[in-house]
Amino acid sequence: MNWSPDWGLRARMLLTVGLLAGLYAVFIGVLLTVNAGLLTIILVMGLFMLGQLFFSDRLALYSMGARAVSEE
């Protein structure tokens, strides 16, 4: 089977990663503006990353209006 690259998917993934990086940069900038310490910035960004990791599937389903169903 010959798989051809999906350039549209790659572009959307690159856009998503870029927007997330920009969002994280804004949050770090805000924390630096309020004179938060380095440990506080690392802790807050770590919590954001964990939240993104654990809740990304639910956020994607919610944004599309879908819901998880059981086999019943």
URPERA-V392747 format. One record per backbone hydrogen bond with DSSP energy under -0.5 kcal/mol. NH is the residue of the N-H (numbers start at 0). CO is the residue of the C=O. Records with the same first field share a line. If there is no record, write none. Layout:
NH=CO, CO
This chain:
2=0
3=1
6=4
9=5
10=6
11=7
12=8
13=9
14=10
15=11
16=12
17=13
18=14
19=15
20=16
21=17
22=18
23=19
24=20
25=21
26=22
27=23
28=24
29=25
30=26
31=27
32=28
33=29
34=31
35=30
40=36
41=37
42=38
43=39
44=40
45=41
46=42
47=43
48=44
49=45
50=46
51=47
52=48
53=49
54=50
55=51
58=54
59=55
60=56
61=57
62=58
63=59
64=61
65=60
